[in-house]
Amino acid sequence: MATLQFDLVSPEQRLASVQATEVQIPGAEGDLTAMEGHAPTITTLRPGILRANGPTGASAYVVTEGFAEITAASVSVLAERAIKLEDITSAELDTLLAAAREAAAKAVGARRDAADKLVSDFLALRWQPGTEFATICVVKAPMVRGLFAIWPNYCRVWQVFLRQLEGTGVKRITSGSIGITQGSRVLFSDFADGGVMWTGHGPRERRHGVVFEQAFLAPPTVLVAISMWDLDQQTNARADISSENVTTTGFDLVFKTWGDTRVARIRADWTAIGPLEPEDDEGWQLY
């Protein structure tokens, strides 16, 4: 297979200078893959994982902002910061994320939009497959056979789903039965009727009340994710989805956007996990 020259440098060092069959680049306007014969392109980077595959094997690097120059025979990347994927630590990424959040809090106007996007990019980077940051959340119960485990590394639906697991640690359930129930909901479809999510500007919110078919013994852990989205590609993609007001009988499914983002339609999936009364097990998946 044809190869091209791949060079990756940061202000501190040269990290790579090898022949590659393809280079996957986290561009500011979207991911792109460069191969031999690619049209000449210069793109800015967003925080993400840059991957290079070649005759000598595959390599991956966490990069922040910078530039990539692509020609038919080469890819040259100058990153503000670049670290081998296997070398970066959770503490280092937390430092970068904290700095991005601090900058976003101080920014105004158009700069705030750019700063918010940077924060979202760092959050998405935190849960990229191959990093150490996705932790296992284990739910235990005395009478349950084995463990029910959620592995965030394999839940790549949307970065906001994984944000909900940050800092939650382990939730211990003392009930003898654990219930799991799921659902899906189209929250809105605003393109056809010119709704505010498509035509509006600035902070916007849409809520939907979810009622469980069976009540839990205590408020469950609720995970939500965007399973389908239709966004205007001419504006920045900004989306925040969460569960609020969680009780034993239901919760509020909340979608938010802001700035100039135009959202035509959103479908959200949710999963609730929590303790049940032992005698009310019918219709639930038990572990």
NORDATA-V774256 format. One record per backbone hydrogen bond with DSSP energy under -1.0 kcal/mol. NH is the residue of the N-H (numbers start at 0). CO is the residue of the C=O. If there is no record, write none. Layout:
nh=[NH/NH]
co=[CO/CO]
//
This chain:
nh=[3/4/5/6/7/8/9/14/15/17/19/20/21/22/23/24/26/27/29/31/33/36/37/40/42/44/45/47/49/50/51/52/53/56/58/60/61/62/63/66/67/68/69/70/74/75/76/77/78/79/82/84/86/87/92/93/94/95/96/97/98/99/100/101/102/103/104/105/106/110/112/113/114/115/116/117/118/119/120/121/122/123/124/125/127/130/136/138/143/147/149/153/154/160/162/164/165/167/172/178/180/182/184/186/189/194/197/198/199/201/203/205/207/209/211/215/216/220/222/224/226/227/229/231/234/239/241/243/246/250/251/252/253/254/255/256/260/262/263/264/265/266/267/268/269/270/271/272/273/275/279/283]
co=[19/72/17/74/15/76/12/7/7/5/3/52/52/33/50/31/24/43/26/24/22/71/34/69/67/65/25/62/60/23/58/21/56/53/51/49/82/47/80/77/42/75/40/73/4/68/6/66/8/64/61/59/83/83/88/89/90/91/92/93/94/95/96/97/98/99/100/101/102/107/108/109/110/111/112/113/114/115/116/117/118/119/120/121/124/127/149/147/140/138/136/150/151/157/158/161/162/164/139/273/271/269/267/265/263/189/194/194/195/258/256/254/252/250/248/247/274/272/270/268/266/266/264/261/231/255/253/251/249/209/243/207/241/205/239/203/257/196/229/229/187/227/184/224/182/222/180/220/178/176/276/280]
//
